[in-house]
Amino acid sequence: MQLRPRVVAPRGEARSDTEIVFDLAYRLGLGAHFWDGDMEAAYRYQLQPSGVSLEALRAQPGGVRVPLQTR
């Protein structure tokens, strides 16, 4: 599992798809369903079942190995 930061800064007013979706949800009154615009909180929520923290991914830019079980 790997956290991939931006390689280059966005030009002009360009934003990631995630930023656009979170901002749109907030403006439509759906912010509570999108962690009130806090993308890091969303990442933490998505990572929770894996047992890997956002901080661990940041500390290991090359990635973290997670044992997988086939069902």
N, CA, C, O and CB atoms as a CASP TS submission, in Angstrom:
PFRMAT TS
TARGET T0000
AUTHOR 0000-0000-0000
METHOD Language model
MODEL 1
PARENT N/A
ATOM      1  N   MET     1       0.855  -1.139   0.000  1.00  0.00           N
ATOM      2  CA  MET     1       0.000   0.000   0.000  1.00  0.00           C
ATOM      3  C   MET     1       0.918   1.222   0.000  1.00  0.00           C
ATOM      4  O   MET     1       1.929   1.247   0.701  1.00  0.00           O
ATOM      5  CB  MET     1      -0.982  -0.014   1.218  1.00  0.00           C
ATOM      6  N   GLN     2       0.557   2.232  -0.790  1.00  0.00           N
ATOM      7  CA  GLN     2       1.436   3.387  -0.932  1.00  0.00           C
ATOM      8  C   GLN     2       0.620   4.670  -1.040  1.00  0.00           C
ATOM      9  O   GLN     2      -0.409   4.707  -1.715  1.00  0.00           O
ATOM     10  CB  GLN     2       2.342   3.226  -2.160  1.00  0.00           C
ATOM     11  N   LEU     3       1.084   5.713  -0.374  1.00  0.00           N
ATOM     12  CA  LEU     3       0.506   7.045  -0.499  1.00  0.00           C
ATOM     13  C   LEU     3       1.316   7.769  -1.560  1.00  0.00           C
ATOM     14  O   LEU     3       2.532   7.913  -1.436  1.00  0.00           O
ATOM     15  CB  LEU     3       0.510   7.827   0.877  1.00  0.00           C
ATOM     16  N   ARG     4       0.645   8.217  -2.587  1.00  0.00           N
ATOM     17  CA  ARG     4       1.361   8.854  -3.677  1.00  0.00           C
ATOM     18  C   ARG     4       1.092  10.355  -3.667  1.00  0.00           C
ATOM     19  O   ARG     4       0.018  10.795  -4.076  1.00  0.00           O
ATOM     20  CB  ARG     4       0.954   8.239  -5.028  1.00  0.00           C
ATOM     21  N   PRO     5       2.060  11.141  -3.203  1.00  0.00           N
ATOM     22  CA  PRO     5       1.873  12.596  -3.188  1.00  0.00           C
ATOM     23  C   PRO     5       1.966  13.177  -4.598  1.00  0.00           C
ATOM     24  O   PRO     5       2.399  12.509  -5.537  1.00  0.00           O
ATOM     25  CB  PRO     5       2.918  13.261  -2.276  1.00  0.00           C
ATOM     26  N   ARG     6       1.558  14.409  -4.717  1.00  0.00           N
ATOM     27  CA  ARG     6       1.663  15.093  -6.011  1.00  0.00           C
ATOM     28  C   ARG     6       3.116  15.132  -6.452  1.00  0.00           C
ATOM     29  O   ARG     6       4.028  15.292  -5.642  1.00  0.00           O
ATOM     30  CB  ARG     6       1.083  16.530  -5.931  1.00  0.00           C
ATOM     31  N   VAL     7       3.307  14.984  -7.743  1.00  0.00           N
ATOM     32  CA  VAL     7       4.649  15.047  -8.304  1.00  0.00           C
ATOM     33  C   VAL     7       5.008  16.494  -8.616  1.00  0.00           C
ATOM     34  O   VAL     7       6.134  16.932  -8.384  1.00  0.00           O
ATOM     35  CB  VAL     7       4.757  14.173  -9.574  1.00  0.00           C
ATOM     36  N   VAL     8       4.040  17.224  -9.141  1.00  0.00           N
ATOM     37  CA  VAL     8       4.248  18.643  -9.447  1.00  0.00           C
ATOM     38  C   VAL     8       3.067  19.433  -8.888  1.00  0.00           C
ATOM     39  O   VAL     8       1.972  18.897  -8.720  1.00  0.00           O
ATOM     40  CB  VAL     8       4.402  18.880 -10.994  1.00  0.00           C
ATOM     41  N   ALA     9       3.298  20.675  -8.613  1.00  0.00           N
ATOM     42  CA  ALA     9       2.227  21.542  -8.122  1.00  0.00           C
ATOM     43  C   ALA     9       1.225  21.790  -9.244  1.00  0.00           C
ATOM     44  O   ALA     9       1.617  21.887 -10.407  1.00  0.00           O
ATOM     45  CB  ALA     9       2.799  22.887  -7.590  1.00  0.00           C
ATOM     46  N   PRO    10      -0.066  21.894  -8.914  1.00  0.00           N
ATOM     47  CA  PRO    10      -1.060  22.159  -9.959  1.00  0.00           C
ATOM     48  C   PRO    10      -0.868  23.547 -10.555  1.00  0.00           C
ATOM     49  O   PRO    10      -0.442  24.479  -9.873  1.00  0.00           O
ATOM     50  CB  PRO    10      -2.481  22.022  -9.398  1.00  0.00           C
ATOM     51  N   ARG    11      -1.185  23.666 -11.829  1.00  0.00           N
ATOM     52  CA  ARG    11      -1.062  24.955 -12.511  1.00  0.00           C
ATOM     53  C   ARG    11      -2.373  25.715 -12.400  1.00  0.00           C
ATOM     54  O   ARG    11      -3.453  25.129 -12.475  1.00  0.00           O
ATOM     55  CB  ARG    11      -0.668  24.762 -13.997  1.00  0.00           C
ATOM     56  N   GLY    12      -2.270  26.996 -12.223  1.00  0.00           N
ATOM     57  CA  GLY    12      -3.460  27.840 -12.181  1.00  0.00           C
ATOM     58  C   GLY    12      -4.395  27.436 -11.058  1.00  0.00           C
ATOM     59  O   GLY    12      -3.987  27.336  -9.901  1.00  0.00           O
ATOM     60  N   GLU    13      -5.655  27.202 -11.406  1.00  0.00           N
ATOM     61  CA  GLU    13      -6.656  26.834 -10.415  1.00  0.00           C
ATOM     62  C   GLU    13      -6.976  25.339 -10.461  1.00  0.00           C
ATOM     63  O   GLU    13      -8.009  24.910  -9.948  1.00  0.00           O
ATOM     64  CB  GLU    13      -7.924  27.644 -10.629  1.00  0.00           C
ATOM     65  N   ALA    14      -6.097  24.551 -11.072  1.00  0.00           N
ATOM     66  CA  ALA    14      -6.319  23.109 -11.177  1.00  0.00           C
ATOM     67  C   ALA    14      -6.355  22.470  -9.787  1.00  0.00           C
ATOM     68  O   ALA    14      -5.594  22.845  -8.895  1.00  0.00           O
ATOM     69  CB  ALA    14      -5.219  22.455 -12.041  1.00  0.00           C
ATOM     70  N   ARG    15      -7.265  21.486  -9.623  1.00  0.00           N
ATOM     71  CA  ARG    15      -7.390  20.752  -8.359  1.00  0.00           C
ATOM     72  C   ARG    15      -7.603  19.281  -8.677  1.00  0.00           C
ATOM     73  O   ARG    15      -7.980  18.922  -9.792  1.00  0.00           O
ATOM     74  CB  ARG    15      -8.565  21.311  -7.485  1.00  0.00           C
ATOM     75  N   SER    16      -7.358  18.444  -7.691  1.00  0.00           N
ATOM     76  CA  SER    16      -7.586  17.018  -7.890  1.00  0.00           C
ATOM     77  C   SER    16      -9.084  16.736  -7.947  1.00  0.00           C
ATOM     78  O   SER    16      -9.894  17.534  -7.476  1.00  0.00           O
ATOM     79  CB  SER    16      -6.920  16.194  -6.763  1.00  0.00           C
ATOM     80  N   ASP    17      -9.442  15.597  -8.526  1.00  0.00           N
ATOM     81  CA  ASP    17     -10.847  15.192  -8.580  1.00  0.00           C
ATOM     82  C   ASP    17     -11.427  15.099  -7.178  1.00  0.00           C
ATOM     83  O   ASP    17     -12.571  15.493  -6.948  1.00  0.00           O
ATOM     84  CB  ASP    17     -10.997  13.846  -9.307  1.00  0.00           C
ATOM     85  N   THR    18     -10.646  14.582  -6.243  1.00  0.00           N
ATOM     86  CA  THR    18     -11.116  14.425  -4.863  1.00  0.00           C
ATOM     87  C   THR    18     -11.443  15.776  -4.251  1.00  0.00           C
ATOM     88  O   THR    18     -12.476  15.926  -3.599  1.00  0.00           O
ATOM     89  CB  THR    18     -10.063  13.700  -4.011  1.00  0.00           C
ATOM     90  N   GLU    19     -10.582  16.754  -4.450  1.00  0.00           N
ATOM     91  CA  GLU    19     -10.839  18.098  -3.921  1.00  0.00           C
ATOM     92  C   GLU    19     -12.114  18.679  -4.512  1.00  0.00           C
ATOM     93  O   GLU    19     -12.894  19.316  -3.804  1.00  0.00           O
ATOM     94  CB  GLU    19      -9.655  19.030  -4.211  1.00  0.00           C
ATOM     95  N   ILE    20     -12.327  18.465  -5.791  1.00  0.00           N
ATOM     96  CA  ILE    20     -13.519  18.988  -6.454  1.00  0.00           C
ATOM     97  C   ILE    20     -14.774  18.327  -5.890  1.00  0.00           C
ATOM     98  O   ILE    20     -15.752  19.012  -5.594  1.00  0.00           O
ATOM     99  CB  ILE    20     -13.434  18.765  -7.977  1.00  0.00           C
ATOM    100  N   VAL    21     -14.754  17.005  -5.740  1.00  0.00           N
ATOM    101  CA  VAL    21     -15.919  16.276  -5.224  1.00  0.00           C
ATOM    102  C   VAL    21     -16.233  16.710  -3.796  1.00  0.00           C
ATOM    103  O   VAL    21     -17.394  16.949  -3.463  1.00  0.00           O
ATOM    104  CB  VAL    21     -15.673  14.751  -5.273  1.00  0.00           C
ATOM    105  N   PHE    22     -15.211  16.815  -2.953  1.00  0.00           N
ATOM    106  CA  PHE    22     -15.440  17.205  -1.560  1.00  0.00           C
ATOM    107  C   PHE    22     -15.990  18.627  -1.475  1.00  0.00           C
ATOM    108  O   PHE    22     -16.884  18.894  -0.672  1.00  0.00           O
ATOM    109  CB  PHE    22     -14.137  17.094  -0.751  1.00  0.00           C
ATOM    110  N   ASP    23     -15.473  19.533  -2.286  1.00  0.00           N
ATOM    111  CA  ASP    23     -15.955  20.909  -2.283  1.00  0.00           C
ATOM    112  C   ASP    23     -17.397  20.977  -2.789  1.00  0.00           C
ATOM    113  O   ASP    23     -18.222  21.697  -2.226  1.00  0.00           O
ATOM    114  CB  ASP    23     -15.044  21.799  -3.145  1.00  0.00           C
ATOM    115  N   LEU    24     -17.693  20.238  -3.837  1.00  0.00           N
ATOM    116  CA  LEU    24     -19.050  20.209  -4.379  1.00  0.00           C
ATOM    117  C   LEU    24     -20.036  19.645  -3.340  1.00  0.00           C
ATOM    118  O   LEU    24     -21.120  20.196  -3.150  1.00  0.00           O
ATOM    119  CB  LEU    24     -19.092  19.366  -5.678  1.00  0.00           C
ATOM    120  N   ALA    25     -19.659  18.561  -2.682  1.00  0.00           N
ATOM    121  CA  ALA    25     -20.517  17.967  -1.651  1.00  0.00           C
ATOM    122  C   ALA    25     -20.790  18.974  -0.539  1.00  0.00           C
ATOM    123  O   ALA    25     -21.922  19.092  -0.069  1.00  0.00           O
ATOM    124  CB  ALA    25     -19.866  16.693  -1.069  1.00  0.00           C
ATOM    125  N   TYR    26     -19.767  19.692  -0.123  1.00  0.00           N
ATOM    126  CA  TYR    26     -19.926  20.696   0.929  1.00  0.00           C
ATOM    127  C   TYR    26     -20.899  21.789   0.485  1.00  0.00           C
ATOM    128  O   TYR    26     -21.778  22.191   1.247  1.00  0.00           O
ATOM    129  CB  TYR    26     -18.561  21.313   1.297  1.00  0.00           C
ATOM    130  N   ARG    27     -20.737  22.262  -0.743  1.00  0.00           N
ATOM    131  CA  ARG    27     -21.593  23.343  -1.258  1.00  0.00           C
ATOM    132  C   ARG    27     -23.043  22.890  -1.446  1.00  0.00           C
ATOM    133  O   ARG    27     -23.964  23.706  -1.409  1.00  0.00           O
ATOM    134  CB  ARG    27     -21.042  23.861  -2.588  1.00  0.00           C
ATOM    135  N   LEU    28     -23.238  21.583  -1.647  1.00  0.00           N
ATOM    136  CA  LEU    28     -24.588  21.046  -1.816  1.00  0.00           C
ATOM    137  C   LEU    28     -25.220  20.651  -0.481  1.00  0.00           C
ATOM    138  O   LEU    28     -26.317  20.093  -0.443  1.00  0.00           O
ATOM    139  CB  LEU    28     -24.555  19.842  -2.745  1.00  0.00           C
ATOM    140  N   GLY    29     -24.516  20.948   0.609  1.00  0.00           N
ATOM    141  CA  GLY    29     -25.049  20.630   1.925  1.00  0.00           C
ATOM    142  C   GLY    29     -24.836  19.184   2.338  1.00  0.00           C
ATOM    143  O   GLY    29     -25.485  18.696   3.264  1.00  0.00           O
ATOM    144  N   LEU    30     -23.935  18.501   1.658  1.00  0.00           N
ATOM    145  CA  LEU    30     -23.667  17.094   1.951  1.00  0.00           C
ATOM    146  C   LEU    30     -22.319  16.895   2.642  1.00  0.00           C
ATOM    147  O   LEU    30     -21.781  15.788   2.671  1.00  0.00           O
ATOM    148  CB  LEU    30     -23.711  16.279   0.669  1.00  0.00           C
ATOM    149  N   GLY    31     -21.788  17.968   3.191  1.00  0.00           N
ATOM    150  CA  GLY    31     -20.467  17.911   3.810  1.00  0.00           C
ATOM    151  C   GLY    31     -20.342  16.852   4.888  1.00  0.00           C
ATOM    152  O   GLY    31     -19.279  16.248   5.032  1.00  0.00           O
ATOM    153  N   ALA    32     -21.395  16.612   5.647  1.00  0.00           N
ATOM    154  CA  ALA    32     -21.343  15.617   6.727  1.00  0.00           C
ATOM    155  C   ALA    32     -21.068  14.220   6.176  1.00  0.00           C
ATOM    156  O   ALA    32     -20.502  13.381   6.878  1.00  0.00           O
ATOM    157  CB  ALA    32     -22.662  15.616   7.522  1.00  0.00           C
ATOM    158  N   HIS    33     -21.461  13.961   4.931  1.00  0.00           N
ATOM    159  CA  HIS    33     -21.219  12.661   4.303  1.00  0.00           C
ATOM    160  C   HIS    33     -19.814  12.581   3.706  1.00  0.00           C
ATOM    161  O   HIS    33     -19.384  11.517   3.261  1.00  0.00           O
ATOM    162  CB  HIS    33     -22.263  12.396   3.215  1.00  0.00           C
ATOM    163  N   PHE    34     -19.111  13.690   3.699  1.00  0.00           N
ATOM    164  CA  PHE    34     -17.767  13.760   3.136  1.00  0.00           C
ATOM    165  C   PHE    34     -16.789  14.330   4.158  1.00  0.00           C
ATOM    166  O   PHE    34     -15.934  15.155   3.833  1.00  0.00           O
ATOM    167  CB  PHE    34     -17.761  14.612   1.858  1.00  0.00           C
ATOM    168  N   TRP    35     -16.934  13.877   5.384  1.00  0.00           N
ATOM    169  CA  TRP    35     -16.040  14.236   6.483  1.00  0.00           C
ATOM    170  C   TRP    35     -15.842  15.747   6.589  1.00  0.00           C
ATOM    171  O   TRP    35     -14.757  16.216   6.933  1.00  0.00           O
ATOM    172  CB  TRP    35     -14.694  13.551   6.304  1.00  0.00           C
ATOM    173  N   ASP    36     -16.887  16.495   6.294  1.00  0.00           N
ATOM    174  CA  ASP    36     -16.863  17.964   6.327  1.00  0.00           C
ATOM    175  C   ASP    36     -15.692  18.546   5.545  1.00  0.00           C
ATOM    176  O   ASP    36     -15.094  19.547   5.939  1.00  0.00           O
ATOM    177  CB  ASP    36     -16.801  18.450   7.763  1.00  0.00           C
ATOM    178  N   GLY    37     -15.381  17.895   4.431  1.00  0.00           N
ATOM    179  CA  GLY    37     -14.325  18.388   3.548  1.00  0.00           C
ATOM    180  C   GLY    37     -12.924  17.992   3.961  1.00  0.00           C
ATOM    181  O   GLY    37     -11.960  18.403   3.315  1.00  0.00           O
ATOM    182  N   ASP    38     -12.779  17.211   5.013  1.00  0.00           N
ATOM    183  CA  ASP    38     -11.458  16.812   5.512  1.00  0.00           C
ATOM    184  C   ASP    38     -11.003  15.531   4.810  1.00  0.00           C
ATOM    185  O   ASP    38     -11.377  14.430   5.212  1.00  0.00           O
ATOM    186  CB  ASP    38     -11.490  16.604   7.056  1.00  0.00           C
ATOM    187  N   MET    39     -10.199  15.683   3.764  1.00  0.00           N
ATOM    188  CA  MET    39      -9.759  14.528   2.983  1.00  0.00           C
ATOM    189  C   MET    39      -8.876  13.585   3.795  1.00  0.00           C
ATOM    190  O   MET    39      -8.899  12.375   3.575  1.00  0.00           O
ATOM    191  CB  MET    39      -9.012  14.992   1.747  1.00  0.00           C
ATOM    192  N   GLU    40      -8.105  14.123   4.722  1.00  0.00           N
ATOM    193  CA  GLU    40      -7.273  13.253   5.552  1.00  0.00           C
ATOM    194  C   GLU    40      -8.142  12.366   6.435  1.00  0.00           C
ATOM    195  O   GLU    40      -7.804  11.204   6.657  1.00  0.00           O
ATOM    196  CB  GLU    40      -6.312  14.087   6.417  1.00  0.00           C
ATOM    197  N   ALA    41      -9.251  12.892   6.941  1.00  0.00           N
ATOM    198  CA  ALA    41     -10.178  12.080   7.737  1.00  0.00           C
ATOM    199  C   ALA    41     -10.770  10.973   6.861  1.00  0.00           C
ATOM    200  O   ALA    41     -10.957   9.848   7.325  1.00  0.00           O
ATOM    201  CB  ALA    41     -11.313  12.965   8.345  1.00  0.00           C
ATOM    202  N   ALA    42     -11.061  11.284   5.613  1.00  0.00           N
ATOM    203  CA  ALA    42     -11.590  10.285   4.684  1.00  0.00           C
ATOM    204  C   ALA    42     -10.556   9.203   4.420  1.00  0.00           C
ATOM    205  O   ALA    42     -10.890   8.019   4.409  1.00  0.00           O
ATOM    206  CB  ALA    42     -12.020  10.944   3.364  1.00  0.00           C
ATOM    207  N   TYR    43      -9.308   9.591   4.208  1.00  0.00           N
ATOM    208  CA  TYR    43      -8.244   8.607   3.991  1.00  0.00           C
ATOM    209  C   TYR    43      -8.095   7.705   5.212  1.00  0.00           C
ATOM    210  O   TYR    43      -7.950   6.490   5.078  1.00  0.00           O
ATOM    211  CB  TYR    43      -6.907   9.312   3.682  1.00  0.00           C
ATOM    212  N   ARG    44      -8.131   8.297   6.392  1.00  0.00           N
ATOM    213  CA  ARG    44      -8.019   7.501   7.625  1.00  0.00           C
ATOM    214  C   ARG    44      -9.168   6.498   7.739  1.00  0.00           C
ATOM    215  O   ARG    44      -8.960   5.353   8.141  1.00  0.00           O
ATOM    216  CB  ARG    44      -8.002   8.425   8.862  1.00  0.00           C
ATOM    217  N   TYR    45     -10.367   6.927   7.388  1.00  0.00           N
ATOM    218  CA  TYR    45     -11.540   6.048   7.424  1.00  0.00           C
ATOM    219  C   TYR    45     -11.358   4.883   6.447  1.00  0.00           C
ATOM    220  O   TYR    45     -11.647   3.734   6.785  1.00  0.00           O
ATOM    221  CB  TYR    45     -12.830   6.844   7.083  1.00  0.00           C
ATOM    222  N   GLN    46     -10.881   5.181   5.242  1.00  0.00           N
ATOM    223  CA  GLN    46     -10.678   4.140   4.239  1.00  0.00           C
ATOM    224  C   GLN    46      -9.557   3.181   4.636  1.00  0.00           C
ATOM    225  O   GLN    46      -9.619   1.991   4.329  1.00  0.00           O
ATOM    226  CB  GLN    46     -10.369   4.768   2.888  1.00  0.00           C
ATOM    227  N   LEU    47      -8.545   3.692   5.310  1.00  0.00           N
ATOM    228  CA  LEU    47      -7.412   2.857   5.717  1.00  0.00           C
ATOM    229  C   LEU    47      -7.698   2.014   6.952  1.00  0.00           C
ATOM    230  O   LEU    47      -7.057   0.984   7.157  1.00  0.00           O
ATOM    231  CB  LEU    47      -6.212   3.722   5.977  1.00  0.00           C
ATOM    232  N   GLN    48      -8.643   2.432   7.770  1.00  0.00           N
ATOM    233  CA  GLN    48      -8.899   1.792   9.062  1.00  0.00           C
ATOM    234  C   GLN    48      -9.002   0.269   8.993  1.00  0.00           C
ATOM    235  O   GLN    48      -8.363  -0.396   9.808  1.00  0.00           O
ATOM    236  CB  GLN    48     -10.161   2.340   9.643  1.00  0.00           C
ATOM    237  N   PRO    49      -9.759  -0.322   8.079  1.00  0.00           N
ATOM    238  CA  PRO    49      -9.856  -1.790   8.055  1.00  0.00           C
ATOM    239  C   PRO    49      -8.522  -2.486   7.769  1.00  0.00           C
ATOM    240  O   PRO    49      -8.339  -3.645   8.144  1.00  0.00           O
ATOM    241  CB  PRO    49     -10.868  -2.212   7.015  1.00  0.00           C
ATOM    242  N   SER    50      -7.599  -1.799   7.117  1.00  0.00           N
ATOM    243  CA  SER    50      -6.318  -2.410   6.775  1.00  0.00           C
ATOM    244  C   SER    50      -5.357  -2.433   7.952  1.00  0.00           C
ATOM    245  O   SER    50      -4.402  -3.209   7.956  1.00  0.00           O
ATOM    246  CB  SER    50      -5.685  -1.675   5.619  1.00  0.00           C
ATOM    247  N   GLY    51      -5.599  -1.585   8.957  1.00  0.00           N
ATOM    248  CA  GLY    51      -4.686  -1.496  10.088  1.00  0.00           C
ATOM    249  C   GLY    51      -3.470  -0.626   9.812  1.00  0.00           C
ATOM    250  O   GLY    51      -2.576  -0.525  10.652  1.00  0.00           O
ATOM    251  N   VAL    52      -3.427   0.003   8.640  1.00  0.00           N
ATOM    252  CA  VAL    52      -2.317   0.880   8.268  1.00  0.00           C
ATOM    253  C   VAL    52      -2.772   2.317   8.470  1.00  0.00           C
ATOM    254  O   VAL    52      -3.862   2.695   8.042  1.00  0.00           O
ATOM    255  CB  VAL    52      -1.855   0.633   6.785  1.00  0.00           C
ATOM    256  N   SER    53      -1.932   3.118   9.127  1.00  0.00           N
ATOM    257  CA  SER    53      -2.304   4.512   9.369  1.00  0.00           C
ATOM    258  C   SER    53      -1.770   5.419   8.262  1.00  0.00           C
ATOM    259  O   SER    53      -0.828   5.070   7.551  1.00  0.00           O
ATOM    260  CB  SER    53      -1.776   4.977  10.735  1.00  0.00           C
ATOM    261  N   LEU    54      -2.376   6.557   8.136  1.00  0.00           N
ATOM    262  CA  LEU    54      -1.930   7.556   7.176  1.00  0.00           C
ATOM    263  C   LEU    54      -0.508   8.001   7.513  1.00  0.00           C
ATOM    264  O   LEU    54       0.312   8.242   6.626  1.00  0.00           O
ATOM    265  CB  LEU    54      -2.891   8.767   7.161  1.00  0.00           C
ATOM    266  N   GLU    55      -0.236   8.101   8.805  1.00  0.00           N
ATOM    267  CA  GLU    55       1.103   8.505   9.244  1.00  0.00           C
ATOM    268  C   GLU    55       2.150   7.453   8.857  1.00  0.00           C
ATOM    269  O   GLU    55       3.269   7.800   8.477  1.00  0.00           O
ATOM    270  CB  GLU    55       1.120   8.732  10.771  1.00  0.00           C
ATOM    271  N   ALA    56       1.791   6.184   8.952  1.00  0.00           N
ATOM    272  CA  ALA    56       2.719   5.106   8.561  1.00  0.00           C
ATOM    273  C   ALA    56       3.024   5.184   7.071  1.00  0.00           C
ATOM    274  O   ALA    56       4.163   4.974   6.654  1.00  0.00           O
ATOM    275  CB  ALA    56       2.129   3.715   8.910  1.00  0.00           C
ATOM    276  N   LEU    57       2.011   5.485   6.273  1.00  0.00           N
ATOM    277  CA  LEU    57       2.234   5.617   4.830  1.00  0.00           C
ATOM    278  C   LEU    57       3.113   6.820   4.515  1.00  0.00           C
ATOM    279  O   LEU    57       3.954   6.765   3.617  1.00  0.00           O
ATOM    280  CB  LEU    57       0.899   5.740   4.092  1.00  0.00           C
ATOM    281  N   ARG    58       2.918   7.893   5.249  1.00  0.00           N
ATOM    282  CA  ARG    58       3.757   9.077   5.029  1.00  0.00           C
ATOM    283  C   ARG    58       5.200   8.807   5.445  1.00  0.00           C
ATOM    284  O   ARG    58       6.134   9.322   4.830  1.00  0.00           O
ATOM    285  CB  ARG    58       3.202  10.283   5.807  1.00  0.00           C
ATOM    286  N   ALA    59       5.379   8.004   6.482  1.00  0.00           N
ATOM    287  CA  ALA    59       6.724   7.698   6.978  1.00  0.00           C
ATOM    288  C   ALA    59       7.473   6.730   6.050  1.00  0.00           C
ATOM    289  O   ALA    59       8.703   6.671   6.074  1.00  0.00           O
ATOM    290  CB  ALA    59       6.637   7.103   8.387  1.00  0.00           C
ATOM    291  N   GLN    60       6.729   5.977   5.237  1.00  0.00           N
ATOM    292  CA  GLN    60       7.323   4.997   4.321  1.00  0.00           C
ATOM    293  C   GLN    60       6.935   5.332   2.877  1.00  0.00           C
ATOM    294  O   GLN    60       6.002   4.730   2.345  1.00  0.00           O
ATOM    295  CB  GLN    60       6.868   3.554   4.689  1.00  0.00           C
ATOM    296  N   PRO    61       7.625   6.273   2.236  1.00  0.00           N
ATOM    297  CA  PRO    61       7.238   6.674   0.879  1.00  0.00           C
ATOM    298  C   PRO    61       7.242   5.523  -0.123  1.00  0.00           C
ATOM    299  O   PRO    61       6.520   5.564  -1.119  1.00  0.00           O
ATOM    300  CB  PRO    61       8.160   7.754   0.391  1.00  0.00           C
ATOM    301  N   GLY    62       8.051   4.497   0.136  1.00  0.00           N
ATOM    302  CA  GLY    62       8.110   3.344  -0.762  1.00  0.00           C
ATOM    303  C   GLY    62       6.937   2.415  -0.600  1.00  0.00           C
ATOM    304  O   GLY    62       6.749   1.510  -1.412  1.00  0.00           O
ATOM    305  N   GLY    63       6.142   2.617   0.432  1.00  0.00           N
ATOM    306  CA  GLY    63       4.961   1.788   0.637  1.00  0.00           C
ATOM    307  C   GLY    63       5.088   0.883   1.844  1.00  0.00           C
ATOM    308  O   GLY    63       6.169   0.721   2.409  1.00  0.00           O
ATOM    309  N   VAL    64       3.977   0.300   2.225  1.00  0.00           N
ATOM    310  CA  VAL    64       3.881  -0.615   3.362  1.00  0.00           C
ATOM    311  C   VAL    64       3.255  -1.908   2.864  1.00  0.00           C
ATOM    312  O   VAL    64       2.240  -1.892   2.168  1.00  0.00           O
ATOM    313  CB  VAL    64       3.043   0.008   4.540  1.00  0.00           C
ATOM    314  N   ARG    65       3.869  -3.021   3.226  1.00  0.00           N
ATOM    315  CA  ARG    65       3.296  -4.328   2.829  1.00  0.00           C
ATOM    316  C   ARG    65       2.201  -4.717   3.810  1.00  0.00           C
ATOM    317  O   ARG    65       2.352  -4.604   5.027  1.00  0.00           O
ATOM    318  CB  ARG    65       4.399  -5.441   2.776  1.00  0.00           C
ATOM    319  N   VAL    66       1.097  -5.178   3.240  1.00  0.00           N
ATOM    320  CA  VAL    66      -0.049  -5.608   4.051  1.00  0.00           C
ATOM    321  C   VAL    66      -0.344  -7.061   3.677  1.00  0.00           C
ATOM    322  O   VAL    66      -0.559  -7.366   2.504  1.00  0.00           O
ATOM    323  CB  VAL    66      -1.321  -4.677   3.817  1.00  0.00           C
ATOM    324  N   PRO    67      -0.354  -7.960   4.668  1.00  0.00           N
ATOM    325  CA  PRO    67      -0.671  -9.344   4.342  1.00  0.00           C
ATOM    326  C   PRO    67      -2.128  -9.467   3.872  1.00  0.00           C
ATOM    327  O   PRO    67      -3.052  -8.981   4.525  1.00  0.00           O
ATOM    328  CB  PRO    67      -0.418 -10.252   5.565  1.00  0.00           C
ATOM    329  N   LEU    68      -2.302 -10.112   2.758  1.00  0.00           N
ATOM    330  CA  LEU    68      -3.641 -10.273   2.202  1.00  0.00           C
ATOM    331  C   LEU    68      -4.121 -11.703   2.397  1.00  0.00           C
ATOM    332  O   LEU    68      -3.330 -12.644   2.339  1.00  0.00           O
ATOM    333  CB  LEU    68      -3.661  -9.898   0.710  1.00  0.00           C
ATOM    334  N   GLN    69      -5.409 -11.862   2.627  1.00  0.00           N
ATOM    335  CA  GLN    69      -5.998 -13.185   2.729  1.00  0.00           C
ATOM    336  C   GLN    69      -6.965 -13.370   1.574  1.00  0.00           C
ATOM    337  O   GLN    69      -7.817 -12.520   1.318  1.00  0.00           O
ATOM    338  CB  GLN    69      -6.710 -13.383   4.093  1.00  0.00           C
ATOM    339  N   THR    70      -6.825 -14.482   0.887  1.00  0.00           N
ATOM    340  CA  THR    70      -7.735 -14.796  -0.198  1.00  0.00           C
ATOM    341  C   THR    70      -8.985 -15.439   0.387  1.00  0.00           C
ATOM    342  O   THR    70      -8.895 -16.342   1.219  1.00  0.00           O
ATOM    343  CB  THR    70      -7.062 -15.728  -1.243  1.00  0.00           C
ATOM    344  N   ARG    71     -10.125 -14.982  -0.040  1.00  0.00           N
ATOM    345  CA  ARG    71     -11.385 -15.556   0.449  1.00  0.00           C
ATOM    346  C   ARG    71     -12.005 -16.430  -0.607  1.00  0.00           C
ATOM    347  O   ARG    71     -13.071 -17.004  -0.386  1.00  0.00           O
ATOM    348  CB  ARG    71     -12.369 -14.457   0.864  1.00  0.00           C
TER
END
